[in-house]
């Protein structure tokens, strides 16, 4: 990726490995695809119902796009530290106490990610005994993104813990906005 298309803000670069930048980019594209698919399927669902010829399978499509979008978005938001962290509290701190709270915050998120892996996998396996209507597909495919997102949440939390302890958690404090970033 060139400087003009780099997905990571320079103020956050110290917490991220470049090896995961492409993965983050792909996940963001998947989020956009899920959002577009959700929007289009809801629109078509409303239109077909209004003209008196509902496509019942569209509700399955809509819920699938929504579910996948939520869990892929959770992984992306974890990498980007866009939510899940108590940043307002830690940003007011400095030194060793900030490091302790930053690690604690990310460790909690890491544990949540691991719980998503364990319990999401159990739900996925159990989902082969239930079926969606009208397609009769196992509901397991709807549960599939949960353990995957959990693994990514855990991985991205670990990435930030390791890099934060190595490089510090506080970002660059420059007055100028980063150039060429999304």
Secondary structure, DSSP 8 states (H G I E B T S, - for coil): --TTT--S-TTTGGG--GGGHHHHHHHHHHHHHHHHHHHHHHHHHHHHHHTT---THHHHHHHHHHHHHHHHHHHHHHHTT-SSS-HHHHHT--HHHHHHHHHHHHHHHHHHHHHHHHHHHHHHHHGGG-B-TTT--BTHHHHHHHHHHHHHHHHHHHHHHHHHHHH-SS----SS--SS--
